[in-house]
Amino acid sequence: SKGYKYIFMGIGAEISRKLQLAGDNNNVYETLDFLRSFNKDSGALNIGRRVAVIGGGNTAVDSARSALRIDGVEKVFIIYRRTEDEMPADKEEYERALEEGVIFKPLLLPESFSKTGILKCRKMTLGTPDSSGRRRPVPTEKTREITVDSVISAIGEYTDSKFLSACGLKIEKNNRPHANPETLETNLKNVFIGGDALRGPSTVVESIADARKAAEAIAKKEIPDWKDLDKDFNPGFDRKQQIPEIYNKKSRLILPKISEDDRVIAENEVGRCLECNVICNKCVDVCPNRANV
């Protein structure tokens, strides 16, 4: 009715999985709600001195690092049912959290949280590998108690399939929307979907790739003689050519950290970017953290 011919749905995976936690303490926060509140006004948050974050993914680590930056917070624990080696969080995120003082408590599964601030956890051990290749966490007869003021649940997110279904999209058995893998067009004509809304929690790089794929599919519908976008910004450069001077540089410089409040220095550092990826794209291939995508 507003004149749009095409729609791309990139609503993300915005629903947090519910933590099954017994007890009468209501100081339990969903990770996405917590991060939104932190981003809006961290000074307005009062979560006590000791905080437990439940989960082992990047969102859990983000929540823990954010909690440490709130006034009054002295200790933040990440409680995870497997070991640190099985954590799905990126290694860099994990290492940064350690540097900043986050305390990791592996092989613990929270069971209850009382008004007295006692978080009771079941001690776990590792069993045989599951479908993800990681060893299954198996409960033991032992428990452990940790005193905390607040708990942040970060055990995963998922797509709002009910909303998508209400919009008319076909939902598959895996509770994800149906889409043509070549174009990302859904069962509704000219309606496309991508990113976390399609895949479940994924990466920014994958979301950008989905948006590009859908954009090309739309362009083909609108422009009869459309030619696929060349992945190289400089089509005259042979991407298969090996440049030893680049590929042999595997180590990283440990750069000094600047104050978070020093915006001038930060802006000057950002301004030094040469945007090397527009030349031959080799830096995109070799960067271990995809920082130049």
CYANA upper distance limits for C-alpha pairs under 8 A (distance plus 0.5 A):
  5 LYS  CA    190 ASN  CA      7.52
  6 TYR  CA    190 ASN  CA      5.52
  6 TYR  CA    191 VAL  CA      6.42
  6 TYR  CA    192 PHE  CA      8.26
  6 TYR  CA    218 ILE  CA      8.12
  7 ILE  CA    190 ASN  CA      6.98
  7 ILE  CA    191 VAL  CA      5.30
  7 ILE  CA    192 PHE  CA      6.52
  8 PHE  CA    191 VAL  CA      6.48
  8 PHE  CA    192 PHE  CA      5.08
  8 PHE  CA    193 ILE  CA      5.87
  8 PHE  CA    194 GLY  CA      8.07
  8 PHE  CA    214 ALA  CA      8.21
  9 MET  CA    191 VAL  CA      8.03
  9 MET  CA    192 PHE  CA      6.57
  9 MET  CA    193 ILE  CA      5.06
  9 MET  CA    194 GLY  CA      7.07
  9 MET  CA    197 ALA  CA      7.99
 10 GLY  CA    193 ILE  CA      6.58
 10 GLY  CA    194 GLY  CA      6.16
 10 GLY  CA    195 GLY  CA      6.54
 10 GLY  CA    196 ASP  CA      7.78
 10 GLY  CA    197 ALA  CA      6.41
 11 ILE  CA    196 ASP  CA      7.95
 11 ILE  CA    197 ALA  CA      6.16
 12 GLY  CA    159 THR  CA      7.11
 12 GLY  CA    195 GLY  CA      6.96
 12 GLY  CA    196 ASP  CA      4.96
 12 GLY  CA    197 ALA  CA      4.96
 12 GLY  CA    200 GLY  CA      8.16
 12 GLY  CA    201 PRO  CA      8.25
 13 ALA  CA    157 GLU  CA      6.37
 13 ALA  CA    158 TYR  CA      5.26
 13 ALA  CA    159 THR  CA      4.66
 13 ALA  CA    160 ASP  CA      7.33
 13 ALA  CA    196 ASP  CA      5.79
 13 ALA  CA    197 ALA  CA      6.07
 13 ALA  CA    200 GLY  CA      6.50
 13 ALA  CA    201 PRO  CA      6.61
 14 GLU  CA     32 LEU  CA      8.02
 14 GLU  CA    157 GLU  CA      6.90
 14 GLU  CA    158 TYR  CA      6.94
 14 GLU  CA    159 THR  CA      6.72
 14 GLU  CA    160 ASP  CA      7.51
 15 ILE  CA    157 GLU  CA      5.82
 15 ILE  CA    158 TYR  CA      5.89
 15 ILE  CA    159 THR  CA      6.87
 15 ILE  CA    160 ASP  CA      7.02
 16 SER  CA     30 GLU  CA      7.07
 16 SER  CA     31 THR  CA      7.69
 16 SER  CA     32 LEU  CA      7.41
 16 SER  CA    154 ALA  CA      7.91
 16 SER  CA    155 ILE  CA      8.03
 16 SER  CA    156 GLY  CA      6.47
 16 SER  CA    157 GLU  CA      4.85
 16 SER  CA    158 TYR  CA      7.05
 17 ARG  CA    154 ALA  CA      8.30
 17 ARG  CA    155 ILE  CA      6.71
 17 ARG  CA    156 GLY  CA      6.04
 17 ARG  CA    157 GLU  CA      6.02
 17 ARG  CA    158 TYR  CA      7.64
 18 LYS  CA     30 GLU  CA      8.48
 18 LYS  CA    153 SER  CA      8.20
 18 LYS  CA    155 ILE  CA      8.31
 19 LEU  CA    153 SER  CA      6.74
 19 LEU  CA    155 ILE  CA      7.68
 20 GLN  CA    111 GLU  CA      7.96
 21 LEU  CA    110 PRO  CA      7.41
 21 LEU  CA    111 GLU  CA      5.85
 21 LEU  CA    112 SER  CA      5.57
 21 LEU  CA    113 PHE  CA      7.34
 22 ALA  CA    111 GLU  CA      6.65
 22 ALA  CA    112 SER  CA      4.78
 22 ALA  CA    113 PHE  CA      6.80
 23 GLY  CA    112 SER  CA      5.50
 23 GLY  CA    113 PHE  CA      5.31
 23 GLY  CA    114 SER  CA      5.46
 23 GLY  CA    115 LYS  CA      8.09
 24 ASP  CA    113 PHE  CA      7.17
 24 ASP  CA    114 SER  CA      5.74
 24 ASP  CA    115 LYS  CA      6.19
 25 ASN  CA    113 PHE  CA      6.23
 25 ASN  CA    114 SER  CA      5.51
 25 ASN  CA    115 LYS  CA      4.99
 25 ASN  CA    116 THR  CA      8.38
 25 ASN  CA    117 GLY  CA      7.93
 26 ASN  CA    115 LYS  CA      8.41
 27 ASN  CA     47 ILE  CA      8.31
 27 ASN  CA    149 ASP  CA      7.75
 27 ASN  CA    150 SER  CA      5.55
 27 ASN  CA    151 VAL  CA      6.83
 28 VAL  CA    150 SER  CA      6.47
 28 VAL  CA    151 VAL  CA      5.22
 28 VAL  CA    152 ILE  CA      6.23
 28 VAL  CA    153 SER  CA      7.60
 29 TYR  CA     33 ASP  CA      7.56
 29 TYR  CA     34 PHE  CA      6.73
 29 TYR  CA    150 SER  CA      8.31
 29 TYR  CA    151 VAL  CA      6.74
 29 TYR  CA    152 ILE  CA      5.20
 29 TYR  CA    153 SER  CA      6.55
 30 GLU  CA     34 PHE  CA      6.61
 30 GLU  CA    152 ILE  CA      6.37
 30 GLU  CA    153 SER  CA      5.60
 30 GLU  CA    154 ALA  CA      7.25
 31 THR  CA     35 LEU  CA      6.61
 31 THR  CA     59 THR  CA      7.81
 31 THR  CA     60 ALA  CA      7.84
 31 THR  CA     63 SER  CA      7.06
 31 THR  CA    152 ILE  CA      6.30
 31 THR  CA    153 SER  CA      6.02
 31 THR  CA    154 ALA  CA      5.64
 32 LEU  CA     36 ARG  CA      6.64
 33 ASP  CA     37 SER  CA      6.72
 34 PHE  CA     38 PHE  CA      6.57
 34 PHE  CA     63 SER  CA      8.05
 34 PHE  CA    152 ILE  CA      8.15
 35 LEU  CA     39 ASN  CA      6.53
 35 LEU  CA     63 SER  CA      7.02
 35 LEU  CA     66 SER  CA      8.16
 36 ARG  CA     40 LYS  CA      6.60
 37 SER  CA     41 ASP  CA      6.56
 37 SER  CA     42 SER  CA      7.13
 37 SER  CA     45 LEU  CA      8.07
 38 PHE  CA     42 SER  CA      4.73
 38 PHE  CA     43 GLY  CA      8.41
 38 PHE  CA     45 LEU  CA      7.69
 38 PHE  CA     66 SER  CA      7.84
 41 ASP  CA     45 LEU  CA      7.94
 42 SER  CA     70 ILE  CA      6.76
 43 GLY  CA     70 ILE  CA      7.30
 43 GLY  CA     71 ASP  CA      7.51
 45 LEU  CA     70 ILE  CA      7.68
 46 ASN  CA     70 ILE  CA      8.39
 46 ASN  CA     71 ASP  CA      8.37
 46 ASN  CA     72 GLY  CA      8.22
 47 ILE  CA     51 VAL  CA      7.70
 47 ILE  CA     73 VAL  CA      7.83
 47 ILE  CA    149 ASP  CA      7.18
 47 ILE  CA    150 SER  CA      6.26
 48 GLY  CA     72 GLY  CA      6.88
 48 GLY  CA     73 VAL  CA      6.46
 48 GLY  CA    149 ASP  CA      5.78
 48 GLY  CA    150 SER  CA      7.15
 49 ARG  CA     72 GLY  CA      6.08
 49 ARG  CA     73 VAL  CA      4.65
 49 ARG  CA     74 GLU  CA      5.54
 49 ARG  CA     75 LYS  CA      6.94
 49 ARG  CA    148 VAL  CA      8.16
 49 ARG  CA    149 ASP  CA      7.05
 50 ARG  CA     73 VAL  CA      6.63
 50 ARG  CA     74 GLU  CA      6.55
 50 ARG  CA     75 LYS  CA      5.38
 50 ARG  CA     76 VAL  CA      6.38
 50 ARG  CA     77 PHE  CA      8.41
 50 ARG  CA    147 THR  CA      8.02
 50 ARG  CA    148 VAL  CA      5.27
 50 ARG  CA    149 ASP  CA      5.87
 50 ARG  CA    150 SER  CA      7.37
 51 VAL  CA     67 ALA  CA      8.06
 51 VAL  CA     73 VAL  CA      7.94
 51 VAL  CA     75 LYS  CA      6.86
 51 VAL  CA     76 VAL  CA      5.27
 51 VAL  CA     77 PHE  CA      6.72
 51 VAL  CA    148 VAL  CA      5.96
 51 VAL  CA    149 ASP  CA      6.39
 51 VAL  CA    150 SER  CA      5.49
 51 VAL  CA    151 VAL  CA      6.35
 51 VAL  CA    152 ILE  CA      8.04
 52 ALA  CA     76 VAL  CA      6.28
 52 ALA  CA     77 PHE  CA      5.19
 52 ALA  CA     78 ILE  CA      6.41
 52 ALA  CA     79 ILE  CA      7.28
 52 ALA  CA    148 VAL  CA      6.98
 52 ALA  CA    150 SER  CA      6.87
 52 ALA  CA    151 VAL  CA      5.31
 52 ALA  CA    152 ILE  CA      6.72
 53 VAL  CA     60 ALA  CA      6.87
 53 VAL  CA     63 SER  CA      7.68
 53 VAL  CA     64 ALA  CA      6.72
 53 VAL  CA     76 VAL  CA      7.83
 53 VAL  CA     77 PHE  CA      6.48
 53 VAL  CA     78 ILE  CA      5.26
 53 VAL  CA     79 ILE  CA      6.57
 53 VAL  CA    151 VAL  CA      6.31
 53 VAL  CA    152 ILE  CA      5.16
 53 VAL  CA    153 SER  CA      6.53
 53 VAL  CA    154 ALA  CA      7.22
 54 ILE  CA     60 ALA  CA      7.35
 54 ILE  CA     78 ILE  CA      6.42
 54 ILE  CA     79 ILE  CA      5.46
 54 ILE  CA     80 TYR  CA      6.72
 54 ILE  CA    110 PRO  CA      8.34
 54 ILE  CA    151 VAL  CA      7.83
 54 ILE  CA    152 ILE  CA      6.69
 54 ILE  CA    153 SER  CA      5.55
 54 ILE  CA    154 ALA  CA      5.97
 54 ILE  CA    155 ILE  CA      6.93
 55 GLY  CA     60 ALA  CA      5.94
 55 GLY  CA     78 ILE  CA      7.35
 55 GLY  CA     79 ILE  CA      6.71
 55 GLY  CA     80 TYR  CA      5.76
 55 GLY  CA     81 ARG  CA      8.30
 55 GLY  CA    153 SER  CA      7.47
 55 GLY  CA    154 ALA  CA      5.51
 55 GLY  CA    155 ILE  CA      5.23
 55 GLY  CA    156 GLY  CA      8.19
 56 GLY  CA     60 ALA  CA      6.30
 56 GLY  CA     61 VAL  CA      7.60
 56 GLY  CA     78 ILE  CA      7.93
 56 GLY  CA     79 ILE  CA      8.08
 56 GLY  CA     80 TYR  CA      6.17
 56 GLY  CA     87 MET  CA      5.60
 56 GLY  CA     88 PRO  CA      6.64
 56 GLY  CA     89 ALA  CA      6.58
 56 GLY  CA    154 ALA  CA      8.24
 56 GLY  CA    155 ILE  CA      7.86
 57 GLY  CA     61 VAL  CA      6.99
 57 GLY  CA     87 MET  CA      6.93
 57 GLY  CA     88 PRO  CA      5.51
 57 GLY  CA     89 ALA  CA      4.65
 57 GLY  CA     90 ASP  CA      8.22
 57 GLY  CA    154 ALA  CA      8.21
 57 GLY  CA    155 ILE  CA      8.17
 57 GLY  CA    156 GLY  CA      8.19
 58 ASN  CA     62 ASP  CA      6.53
 58 ASN  CA     88 PRO  CA      7.80
 58 ASN  CA     89 ALA  CA      5.00
 58 ASN  CA     90 ASP  CA      7.01
 58 ASN  CA     93 GLU  CA      7.44
 59 THR  CA     63 SER  CA      6.60
 59 THR  CA    154 ALA  CA      6.88
 59 THR  CA    156 GLY  CA      8.42
 60 ALA  CA     64 ALA  CA      6.71
 60 ALA  CA     78 ILE  CA      7.99
 60 ALA  CA    153 SER  CA      8.33
 60 ALA  CA    154 ALA  CA      5.52
 60 ALA  CA    155 ILE  CA      8.01
 61 VAL  CA     65 ARG  CA      6.63
 61 VAL  CA     78 ILE  CA      8.10
 61 VAL  CA     89 ALA  CA      7.79
 61 VAL  CA     93 GLU  CA      7.27
 61 VAL  CA     94 TYR  CA      7.43
 61 VAL  CA     97 ALA  CA      7.32
 62 ASP  CA     66 SER  CA      6.53
 62 ASP  CA     93 GLU  CA      8.47
 63 SER  CA     67 ALA  CA      6.49
 63 SER  CA    152 ILE  CA      8.14
 63 SER  CA    154 ALA  CA      8.39
 64 ALA  CA     68 LEU  CA      6.91
 64 ALA  CA     76 VAL  CA      6.75
 64 ALA  CA     77 PHE  CA      7.84
 64 ALA  CA     78 ILE  CA      7.45
 64 ALA  CA     97 ALA  CA      8.15
 64 ALA  CA    102 VAL  CA      7.33
 65 ARG  CA     69 ARG  CA      7.40
 65 ARG  CA     97 ALA  CA      6.66
 65 ARG  CA    100 GLU  CA      7.91
 65 ARG  CA    102 VAL  CA      7.59
 66 SER  CA     70 ILE  CA      7.55
 67 ALA  CA     73 VAL  CA      7.49
 67 ALA  CA     76 VAL  CA      7.58
 68 LEU  CA     73 VAL  CA      6.42
 68 LEU  CA     74 GLU  CA      7.57
 68 LEU  CA     75 LYS  CA      7.64
 68 LEU  CA     76 VAL  CA      6.98
 68 LEU  CA    102 VAL  CA      8.27
 69 ARG  CA     73 VAL  CA      7.91
 75 LYS  CA    101 GLY  CA      8.34
 75 LYS  CA    102 VAL  CA      7.68
 75 LYS  CA    103 ILE  CA      8.08
 76 VAL  CA    101 GLY  CA      8.31
 76 VAL  CA    102 VAL  CA      5.93
 76 VAL  CA    103 ILE  CA      6.66
 77 PHE  CA    102 VAL  CA      6.47
 77 PHE  CA    103 ILE  CA      5.18
 77 PHE  CA    104 PHE  CA      6.15
 77 PHE  CA    105 LYS  CA      7.15
 78 ILE  CA    102 VAL  CA      7.63
 78 ILE  CA    103 ILE  CA      6.71
 78 ILE  CA    104 PHE  CA      5.33
 78 ILE  CA    105 LYS  CA      6.36
 78 ILE  CA    106 PRO  CA      8.40
 79 ILE  CA    104 PHE  CA      6.79
 79 ILE  CA    105 LYS  CA      5.29
 79 ILE  CA    106 PRO  CA      6.38
 79 ILE  CA    107 LEU  CA      8.28
 79 ILE  CA    108 LEU  CA      6.72
 79 ILE  CA    109 LEU  CA      7.87
 79 ILE  CA    110 PRO  CA      8.40
 80 TYR  CA     84 GLU  CA      8.37
 80 TYR  CA     87 MET  CA      8.43
 80 TYR  CA    104 PHE  CA      8.36
 80 TYR  CA    105 LYS  CA      6.89
 80 TYR  CA    106 PRO  CA      5.38
 80 TYR  CA    107 LEU  CA      6.43
 80 TYR  CA    108 LEU  CA      6.23
 80 TYR  CA    109 LEU  CA      7.19
 81 ARG  CA    106 PRO  CA      6.46
 81 ARG  CA    107 LEU  CA      4.86
 81 ARG  CA    108 LEU  CA      5.17
 81 ARG  CA    109 LEU  CA      5.58
 81 ARG  CA    124 MET  CA      7.00
 81 ARG  CA    137 PRO  CA      6.78
 82 ARG  CA     86 GLU  CA      6.64
 82 ARG  CA     87 MET  CA      7.62
 82 ARG  CA    106 PRO  CA      6.32
 82 ARG  CA    107 LEU  CA      5.23
 82 ARG  CA    108 LEU  CA      7.85
 82 ARG  CA    124 MET  CA      7.94
 82 ARG  CA    125 THR  CA      8.11
 82 ARG  CA    126 LEU  CA      7.50
 82 ARG  CA    135 ARG  CA      8.46
 82 ARG  CA    136 ARG  CA      8.25
 82 ARG  CA    137 PRO  CA      6.33
 83 THR  CA     87 MET  CA      7.28
 83 THR  CA    106 PRO  CA      5.47
 83 THR  CA    107 LEU  CA      6.18
 84 GLU  CA    104 PHE  CA      8.41
 84 GLU  CA    106 PRO  CA      6.76
 86 GLU  CA    134 ARG  CA      6.79
 86 GLU  CA    135 ARG  CA      8.34
 89 ALA  CA     93 GLU  CA      7.15
 89 ALA  CA     94 TYR  CA      7.06
 90 ASP  CA     94 TYR  CA      6.81
 91 LYS  CA     95 GLU  CA      6.63
 92 GLU  CA     96 ARG  CA      6.62
 93 GLU  CA     97 ALA  CA      6.70
 94 TYR  CA     98 LEU  CA      6.88
 95 GLU  CA     99 GLU  CA      6.75
 96 ARG  CA    100 GLU  CA      6.71
 97 ALA  CA    101 GLY  CA      6.85
 97 ALA  CA    102 VAL  CA      5.84
 98 LEU  CA    102 VAL  CA      5.82
 98 LEU  CA    103 ILE  CA      7.52
107 LEU  CA    123 LYS  CA      6.43
107 LEU  CA    124 MET  CA      5.32
107 LEU  CA    125 THR  CA      6.88
107 LEU  CA    137 PRO  CA      8.05
108 LEU  CA    121 CYS  CA      6.19
108 LEU  CA    122 ARG  CA      6.07
108 LEU  CA    123 LYS  CA      5.31
108 LEU  CA    124 MET  CA      6.13
109 LEU  CA    121 CYS  CA      5.57
109 LEU  CA    122 ARG  CA      5.48
109 LEU  CA    123 LYS  CA      7.01
109 LEU  CA    124 MET  CA      7.45
110 PRO  CA    119 LEU  CA      7.29
110 PRO  CA    120 LYS  CA      6.40
110 PRO  CA    121 CYS  CA      4.57
110 PRO  CA    122 ARG  CA      6.72
111 GLU  CA    119 LEU  CA      8.03
111 GLU  CA    120 LYS  CA      6.21
111 GLU  CA    121 CYS  CA      5.88
111 GLU  CA    122 ARG  CA      7.17
112 SER  CA    118 ILE  CA      8.48
112 SER  CA    119 LEU  CA      6.34
112 SER  CA    120 LYS  CA      5.78
112 SER  CA    121 CYS  CA      7.74
113 PHE  CA    117 GLY  CA      7.09
113 PHE  CA    118 ILE  CA      6.19
113 PHE  CA    119 LEU  CA      5.01
113 PHE  CA    120 LYS  CA      6.87
114 SER  CA    118 ILE  CA      5.90
114 SER  CA    119 LEU  CA      7.21
117 GLY  CA    147 THR  CA      5.88
117 GLY  CA    148 VAL  CA      5.79
117 GLY  CA    149 ASP  CA      6.12
117 GLY  CA    150 SER  CA      8.37
118 ILE  CA    145 GLU  CA      6.67
118 ILE  CA    146 ILE  CA      6.29
118 ILE  CA    147 THR  CA      5.26
118 ILE  CA    148 VAL  CA      7.01
119 LEU  CA    145 GLU  CA      6.05
119 LEU  CA    146 ILE  CA      5.64
119 LEU  CA    147 THR  CA      6.54
119 LEU  CA    148 VAL  CA      7.28
120 LYS  CA    143 THR  CA      7.40
120 LYS  CA    144 ARG  CA      6.39
120 LYS  CA    145 GLU  CA      5.03
120 LYS  CA    146 ILE  CA      7.05
121 CYS  CA    143 THR  CA      6.01
121 CYS  CA    144 ARG  CA      5.69
121 CYS  CA    145 GLU  CA      6.57
121 CYS  CA    146 ILE  CA      8.32
122 ARG  CA    139 PRO  CA      7.08
122 ARG  CA    140 THR  CA      7.52
122 ARG  CA    141 GLU  CA      8.15
122 ARG  CA    142 LYS  CA      6.78
122 ARG  CA    143 THR  CA      4.95
122 ARG  CA    144 ARG  CA      6.88
123 LYS  CA    139 PRO  CA      6.69
123 LYS  CA    140 THR  CA      6.25
123 LYS  CA    141 GLU  CA      7.92
123 LYS  CA    142 LYS  CA      6.04
123 LYS  CA    143 THR  CA      5.76
123 LYS  CA    144 ARG  CA      7.22
124 MET  CA    137 PRO  CA      6.44
124 MET  CA    138 VAL  CA      5.84
124 MET  CA    139 PRO  CA      4.97
124 MET  CA    140 THR  CA      6.02
125 THR  CA    137 PRO  CA      6.16
125 THR  CA    138 VAL  CA      5.63
125 THR  CA    139 PRO  CA      6.85
125 THR  CA    140 THR  CA      7.34
126 LEU  CA    135 ARG  CA      6.15
126 LEU  CA    136 ARG  CA      6.02
126 LEU  CA    137 PRO  CA      5.26
126 LEU  CA    138 VAL  CA      6.26
127 GLY  CA    135 ARG  CA      5.99
127 GLY  CA    136 ARG  CA      5.45
127 GLY  CA    137 PRO  CA      6.61
127 GLY  CA    138 VAL  CA      6.57
128 THR  CA    135 ARG  CA      5.55
128 THR  CA    136 ARG  CA      6.15
129 PRO  CA    133 GLY  CA      5.76
129 PRO  CA    134 ARG  CA      5.45
129 PRO  CA    135 ARG  CA      4.25
129 PRO  CA    136 ARG  CA      6.05
130 ASP  CA    134 ARG  CA      6.27
130 ASP  CA    135 ARG  CA      6.42
130 ASP  CA    136 ARG  CA      6.29
157 GLU  CA    200 GLY  CA      8.21
157 GLU  CA    201 PRO  CA      7.19
158 TYR  CA    200 GLY  CA      6.31
158 TYR  CA    201 PRO  CA      7.33
159 THR  CA    176 ARG  CA      7.85
159 THR  CA    196 ASP  CA      7.63
159 THR  CA    197 ALA  CA      5.98
159 THR  CA    198 LEU  CA      8.26
159 THR  CA    200 GLY  CA      6.59
160 ASP  CA    164 LEU  CA      7.08
160 ASP  CA    197 ALA  CA      8.29
161 SER  CA    165 SER  CA      6.44
161 SER  CA    171 ILE  CA      7.56
161 SER  CA    175 ASN  CA      6.96
161 SER  CA    176 ARG  CA      7.12
161 SER  CA    177 PRO  CA      7.73
162 LYS  CA    166 ALA  CA      6.62
163 PHE  CA    167 CYS  CA      6.84
164 LEU  CA    168 GLY  CA      7.14
164 LEU  CA    169 LEU  CA      6.09
164 LEU  CA    171 ILE  CA      8.37
164 LEU  CA    177 PRO  CA      7.92
165 SER  CA    169 LEU  CA      5.46
165 SER  CA    170 LYS  CA      6.84
165 SER  CA    171 ILE  CA      7.03
168 GLY  CA    188 LEU  CA      7.78
169 LEU  CA    177 PRO  CA      7.02
169 LEU  CA    178 HIS  CA      7.80
169 LEU  CA    186 THR  CA      7.26
169 LEU  CA    187 ASN  CA      6.78
169 LEU  CA    188 LEU  CA      7.12
170 LYS  CA    177 PRO  CA      6.27
170 LYS  CA    178 HIS  CA      6.07
170 LYS  CA    186 THR  CA      8.09
170 LYS  CA    187 ASN  CA      6.84
171 ILE  CA    175 ASN  CA      6.33
171 ILE  CA    176 ARG  CA      6.01
171 ILE  CA    177 PRO  CA      4.88
171 ILE  CA    178 HIS  CA      6.26
172 GLU  CA    176 ARG  CA      5.93
172 GLU  CA    177 PRO  CA      6.32
172 GLU  CA    178 HIS  CA      6.40
176 ARG  CA    197 ALA  CA      8.35
176 ARG  CA    198 LEU  CA      6.73
176 ARG  CA    199 ARG  CA      7.74
176 ARG  CA    200 GLY  CA      8.17
177 PRO  CA    186 THR  CA      8.15
177 PRO  CA    197 ALA  CA      8.36
177 PRO  CA    198 LEU  CA      6.52
178 HIS  CA    186 THR  CA      6.39
178 HIS  CA    187 ASN  CA      7.41
178 HIS  CA    198 LEU  CA      8.50
179 ALA  CA    183 THR  CA      8.28
179 ALA  CA    184 LEU  CA      5.44
179 ALA  CA    185 GLU  CA      5.79
179 ALA  CA    186 THR  CA      4.82
179 ALA  CA    187 ASN  CA      7.32
179 ALA  CA    192 PHE  CA      8.04
179 ALA  CA    193 ILE  CA      7.69
179 ALA  CA    198 LEU  CA      8.47
180 ASN  CA    184 LEU  CA      5.23
180 ASN  CA    185 GLU  CA      5.84
180 ASN  CA    186 THR  CA      6.86
182 GLU  CA    213 LYS  CA      8.22
183 THR  CA    192 PHE  CA      8.42
183 THR  CA    213 LYS  CA      6.68
183 THR  CA    214 ALA  CA      6.07
183 THR  CA    216 GLU  CA      8.46
183 THR  CA    217 ALA  CA      5.95
184 LEU  CA    192 PHE  CA      5.96
184 LEU  CA    193 ILE  CA      6.38
184 LEU  CA    194 GLY  CA      7.28
184 LEU  CA    210 ASP  CA      8.02
184 LEU  CA    213 LYS  CA      7.78
184 LEU  CA    214 ALA  CA      6.34
185 GLU  CA    189 LYS  CA      7.73
185 GLU  CA    190 ASN  CA      7.07
185 GLU  CA    191 VAL  CA      6.25
185 GLU  CA    192 PHE  CA      4.73
185 GLU  CA    193 ILE  CA      7.10
185 GLU  CA    214 ALA  CA      7.85
186 THR  CA    190 ASN  CA      8.22
186 THR  CA    191 VAL  CA      6.29
186 THR  CA    192 PHE  CA      6.00
186 THR  CA    193 ILE  CA      7.31
187 ASN  CA    191 VAL  CA      8.28
190 ASN  CA    218 ILE  CA      8.43
192 PHE  CA    214 ALA  CA      7.10
193 ILE  CA    197 ALA  CA      7.47
193 ILE  CA    198 LEU  CA      6.73
193 ILE  CA    214 ALA  CA      8.31
194 GLY  CA    198 LEU  CA      5.48
194 GLY  CA    199 ARG  CA      7.79
194 GLY  CA    207 SER  CA      6.93
194 GLY  CA    210 ASP  CA      5.75
194 GLY  CA    211 ALA  CA      6.93
194 GLY  CA    214 ALA  CA      8.44
195 GLY  CA    199 ARG  CA      6.62
195 GLY  CA    200 GLY  CA      8.06
195 GLY  CA    202 SER  CA      7.68
195 GLY  CA    203 THR  CA      8.46
195 GLY  CA    204 VAL  CA      8.39
195 GLY  CA    206 GLU  CA      7.02
195 GLY  CA    207 SER  CA      4.54
195 GLY  CA    208 ILE  CA      8.00
195 GLY  CA    210 ASP  CA      6.63
195 GLY  CA    211 ALA  CA      8.10
196 ASP  CA    200 GLY  CA      4.91
196 ASP  CA    201 PRO  CA      5.50
196 ASP  CA    202 SER  CA      6.33
196 ASP  CA    203 THR  CA      8.49
196 ASP  CA    207 SER  CA      7.53
202 SER  CA    206 GLU  CA      7.26
202 SER  CA    207 SER  CA      8.10
203 THR  CA    207 SER  CA      6.89
204 VAL  CA    208 ILE  CA      6.66
205 VAL  CA    209 ALA  CA      6.74
205 VAL  CA    293 VAL  CA      7.72
206 GLU  CA    210 ASP  CA      6.73
207 SER  CA    211 ALA  CA      6.77
208 ILE  CA    212 ARG  CA      6.72
209 ALA  CA    213 LYS  CA      6.69
210 ASP  CA    214 ALA  CA      6.70
211 ALA  CA    215 ALA  CA      6.53
212 ARG  CA    216 GLU  CA      6.70
213 LYS  CA    217 ALA  CA      6.85
214 ALA  CA    218 ILE  CA      6.72
215 ALA  CA    219 ALA  CA      6.59
216 GLU  CA    220 LYS  CA      6.68
216 GLU  CA    228 ASP  CA      7.44
216 GLU  CA    229 LEU  CA      8.04
217 ALA  CA    221 LYS  CA      7.07
218 ILE  CA    222 GLU  CA      6.90
219 ALA  CA    223 ILE  CA      6.24
219 ALA  CA    226 TRP  CA      7.29
220 LYS  CA    224 PRO  CA      6.85
220 LYS  CA    225 ASP  CA      8.20
220 LYS  CA    226 TRP  CA      6.02
220 LYS  CA    227 LYS  CA      8.42
230 ASP  CA    235 PRO  CA      7.57
232 ASP  CA    237 PHE  CA      8.39
232 ASP  CA    239 ARG  CA      8.35
232 ASP  CA    280 CYS  CA      7.56
232 ASP  CA    281 ASN  CA      7.20
233 PHE  CA    277 ASN  CA      8.47
233 PHE  CA    278 VAL  CA      6.05
233 PHE  CA    279 ILE  CA      7.11
233 PHE  CA    280 CYS  CA      7.44
233 PHE  CA    281 ASN  CA      7.74
234 ASN  CA    278 VAL  CA      7.60
234 ASN  CA    279 ILE  CA      6.48
234 ASN  CA    280 CYS  CA      6.56
237 PHE  CA    280 CYS  CA      6.83
239 ARG  CA    280 CYS  CA      7.66
239 ARG  CA    281 ASN  CA      8.24
239 ARG  CA    282 LYS  CA      7.87
242 GLN  CA    247 TYR  CA      8.22
243 ILE  CA    247 TYR  CA      6.79
244 PRO  CA    248 ASN  CA      6.12
245 GLU  CA    249 LYS  CA      7.38
246 ILE  CA    282 LYS  CA      8.48
246 ILE  CA    283 CYS  CA      8.40
246 ILE  CA    286 VAL  CA      8.44
247 TYR  CA    286 VAL  CA      7.29
258 ILE  CA    262 ASP  CA      7.48
258 ILE  CA    265 ILE  CA      8.38
258 ILE  CA    266 ALA  CA      8.33
262 ASP  CA    266 ALA  CA      6.98
263 ARG  CA    267 GLU  CA      6.53
264 VAL  CA    268 ASN  CA      6.70
265 ILE  CA    269 GLU  CA      6.65
266 ALA  CA    270 VAL  CA      6.79
267 GLU  CA    271 GLY  CA      6.67
268 ASN  CA    272 ARG  CA      7.13
269 GLU  CA    273 CYS  CA      8.07
276 CYS  CA    280 CYS  CA      8.09
276 CYS  CA    281 ASN  CA      7.82
276 CYS  CA    283 CYS  CA      7.59
277 ASN  CA    281 ASN  CA      4.96
277 ASN  CA    282 LYS  CA      7.46
277 ASN  CA    283 CYS  CA      6.59
277 ASN  CA    284 VAL  CA      6.92
277 ASN  CA    292 ASN  CA      7.51
281 ASN  CA    285 ASP  CA      7.38
282 LYS  CA    286 VAL  CA      7.00
283 CYS  CA    287 CYS  CA      6.35
283 CYS  CA    292 ASN  CA      7.82
284 VAL  CA    290 ARG  CA      7.06
284 VAL  CA    292 ASN  CA      6.47
284 VAL  CA    293 VAL  CA      6.89
287 CYS  CA    291 ALA  CA      7.32
287 CYS  CA    292 ASN  CA      7.89
